[in-house]
Amino acid sequence: MEKIAQYDDDEGLALEAALAVIEKRGLRLPSNLELDKRLASDEWRKEKEMYPCWSGTLIAYKARGKPLGAAIEFEGLKVKVPRKWQAKKNVALVCDHPRFSFKDNEFSSKNFLLIPFPEKSGWFLPDAAFGIPNGEPDSSRNSKARYLWRSSGDYVGLLVRGYVLFFGDDRRNVGAGGGPRLRFGVFGVEKSRGRD
């Protein structure tokens, strides 16, 4: 992985700038699963200045208990919801970079998957496809569990890894609610290279 922008000393990039620099360099953002693998090993010790960082896993969901409509919007970002998924509740649209595009503050993709999504933050086992904590609640004592931090409202954006929540092991935190203007570290990976 190539270090594009470190988080330390406010050197991180906002979401739009991170996507622009990655695109300009012909790279992709590493997926949540790729970052999880690094954070679960000793790799993170060599790159502590990078965390928290943006992942390449896009997630979009509605406020707790609200059904999906034609679109989801958050702080100027937008995702159109396929008709077949409209009216579903407690779900999230998910896609890994570079399988989505970003133009004029709108994310689009023909590769979105719909996954179950918890109504509140907490400890859960991650799903196999994206490493997103969901399903039945778990415990921090389970080393395979991850802490999902989600917004209580609508959200569109990239997952953030290594997010400090003032408790526990922040390497196990998955942030699904960070605003697009927040500045985080950015890694780049060759597009032709698959997941680690």
FIFITI-248724 format. One line per 5 residues: number of its first residue (from 1); for each residue x, y negated, z negated of C-alpha. Coordinates in steps of 0.001 Angstrom, whole numbers, plus 524288, in hexadecimal, padded with zeros to 5 digits. Example, Ala and Ser with C-alpha at 12.3 -4.5 7.8 and 13.67 -1.06 7.14 Angstrom:
<nodes>
1) 8300C:81194:7E188 | 83566:80424:7E41C;
</nodes>
This chain:
<nodes>
1) 80000:80000:80000 | 80490:7F26E:80340 | 80378:7E7A6:7F916 | 7FC8B:7DC34:7FF9E | 7F922:7D37E:7F405;
6) 7FB8E:7D5C9:7E5A0 | 7F1D2:7D234:7DB08 | 7FBBF:7CD34:7D124 | 7FE19:7BE99:7D0A7 | 7F176:7BBEC:7D815;
11) 7F75D:7C0DC:7E4C1 | 7EB8F:7C93A:7E80C | 7E22C:7C6BC:7F33E | 7D38F:7C442:7F3B1 | 7CB85:7CE65:7FB0D;
16) 7CA9A:7C75B:8082A | 7D925:7C408:80830 | 7DC9F:7D210:8049F | 7D4AA:7D766:81003 | 7DA65:7CD4A:81953;
21) 7E896:7D037:815FC | 7E647:7DEE3:816BF | 7DFE5:7DD66:8241A | 7EABF:7D46C:828FA | 7F510:7DE61:82520;
26) 7ED97:7E9BD:82B5C | 7EC52:7F0BB:81E4E | 7E115:7F5B8:81611 | 7DDFF:7F40C:807BB | 7E005:8008F:7FFD2;
31) 7D397:80741:7FB70 | 7CF0D:8081A:7ED69 | 7D2FC:81689:7ED7F | 7E0CA:8134F:7F20A | 7E260:80918:7E76C;
36) 7DC95:81239:7DD40 | 7E6EB:81C5A:7E098 | 7F1BB:81241:7DE8C | 7EBE0:80D51:7D1DB | 7EA73:81B33:7CCA2;
41) 7F8E1:81E0F:7CF4B | 80513:81694:7CB6F | 8053D:80F11:7D876 | 7FE61:80361:7D23F | 80A10:80104:7C94F;
46) 81226:7FCEB:7D537 | 807AE:7F36C:7D9B6 | 80168:7EDE5:7CD58 | 801F2:7E028:7D2FC | 7F7FB:7E447:7DD5E;
51) 7ECB3:7E749:7D41A | 7E1B0:7E494:7D3EE | 7E0A6:7E615:7E2B2 | 7D676:7E6B0:7ED61 | 7D354:7F42B:7F29C;
56) 7CE9E:7F6BC:80062 | 7C1F0:7FCAF:7FB51 | 7B65A:7F3F9:7FE5E | 7AA56:7F52E:7F5BB | 79D21:7EE75:7F66E;
61) 791C8:7F05D:7ED02 | 7859B:7E9A3:7E7F1 | 782BA:7E4CE:7DA34 | 77F05:7EF0F:7D034 | 77253:7F5CD:7D3C1;
66) 77041:7EDAA:7E01D | 76DD2:7F493:7ED29 | 77674:7F244:7F8FD | 770E8:7E887:80295 | 7754C:7E49E:81037;
71) 78214:7DEE5:80ADE | 78A3F:7DD65:7FE9E | 790A9:7D043:7FBDC | 79A73:7CBE8:7F199 | 7A1D1:7BEF1:7F0B6;
76) 7A0E9:7BC90:7FF5D | 7A425:7CA98:80358 | 79A0D:7D2EE:80A44 | 7975A:7E0EB:80E7C | 78BAB:7E507:816B6;
81) 7850F:7F14B:81184 | 78142:7FBC7:81B68 | 77274:7FD2B:81C18 | 772E6:80B83:817E3 | 77862:8076A:80A89;
86) 76FC0:7FBBC:807D1 | 76721:7FD3F:7FB9D | 770A9:806C5:7F516 | 774B8:803A5:7E70C | 780EA:80628:7DEE7;
91) 7897D:8086C:7EAC9 | 79518:801B1:7F128 | 799D3:80067:7FF28 | 7A83A:80412:7FFD8 | 7B2A8:80456:80A71;
96) 7C195:80495:80AB2 | 7CA2A:7FB35:8126C | 7CC30:7FB02:81E20 | 7BEE6:80149:820A4 | 7B832:7F43B:81E47;
101) 7B9E5:7E6EE:82479 | 7B932:7D981:81E38 | 7B51E:7CDA0:82607 | 7AE49:7C106:8221A | 7AD2C:7C5E5:813FB;
106) 7A5BE:7D21B:8183C | 7AA4A:7E019:816C4 | 7A562:7E997:82112 | 7A790:7F7ED:823EB | 7A15E:803C3:82A3B;
111) 7A849:80C15:8200D | 7A16C:807F3:8138E | 79DEE:812F3:80A55 | 79391:811EA:7FFE1 | 7974C:816DD:7F260;
116) 79049:8172B:7E53F | 79438:80B92:7DCE0 | 792A0:80992:7CE27 | 789C7:7FEB8:7C92D | 793CE:7FA7C:7BF25;
121) 7A268:7FA69:7BCB2 | 7A856:805FD:7B5A4 | 7B0B5:81231:7B614 | 7AD96:81BD8:7C105 | 7B486:8263A:7C8E5;
126) 7B844:820E2:7D64C | 7B1E3:82609:7E2BC | 7BA78:82E12:7EBD8 | 7B8BA:825B8:7F80E | 7BC7D:81838:7F2D5;
131) 7C0A2:81A06:7E4A4 | 7B583:81156:7DFF4 | 7B101:81458:7D213 | 7A2C3:818C1:7D274 | 799BA:823E4:7CE9A;
136) 797FA:827F8:7C086 | 79E58:81F70:7B617 | 7AB10:824C7:7B0B6 | 7B4FF:820DB:7A668 | 7C1E8:819A9:7A642;
141) 7C781:825C7:79FB6 | 7C636:82CFE:7ACAC | 7D2AC:8297B:7B41D | 7CBAA:82BC6:7C11A | 7C11F:821B2:7BDDA;
146) 7C21A:813C2:7C2E7 | 7BBDA:8077A:7BD8C | 7B2BB:800F4:7C751 | 7B112:7F26B:7C57E | 7A562:7EDBE:7CD71;
151) 79DA0:7E140:7CE50 | 78FB7:7E0D4:7C93F | 78BFE:7D9A3:7D5D8 | 78DF2:7DBF4:7E45A | 79BEF:7DE31:7E8D4;
156) 7A38D:7DEEF:7F593 | 7B255:7E05F:7F559 | 7BE4C:7E8DD:7F3D3 | 7C11C:7F144:7E800 | 7CBFD:7EC36:7DF52;
161) 7D575:7F56D:7D870 | 7DD5E:7F340:7CC35 | 7D381:7E936:7C7B9 | 7D57D:7E4BF:7B9AD | 7C925:7E617:7B19A;
166) 7CF77:7E371:7A457 | 7CE64:7F16B:79FA2 | 7D331:7FF0A:7A299 | 7DBC1:8032F:7ADD2 | 7DA1B:7F93B:7B8A6;
171) 7E017:802A1:7C286 | 7D34B:80A2C:7C1AA | 7CA7A:7FE5C:7C3F7 | 7C35D:7FCDF:7D0E5 | 7BE79:7EEFD:7D2D9;
176) 7B249:7EDF7:7DB56 | 7AE71:7DFF3:7D8B4 | 7BA09:7D6D1:7DAE2 | 7B6E3:7CA6E:7E25A | 7BD13:7C821:7EFB7;
181) 7C476:7BC07:7EB08 | 7CBCF:7C36F:7E082 | 7DA10:7C5DD:7E3C7 | 7DF66:7D3AD:7E2A1 | 7EB28:7DB45:7E75F;
186) 7EB1A:7E0C8:7F531 | 7F171:7ED0F:7FA91 | 7F1E2:7F0B4:808FA | 7F28B:7FE2C:80F34 | 7F4CF:80202:81D67;
191) 7E7AA:8041F:82420 | 7EC0B:81108:829F5 | 7EF9B:81655:81C9E | 7E4D9:81E30:815F5 | 7E1BD:81E3B:80797;
196) 7ECC2:822B5:7FEBD;
</nodes>
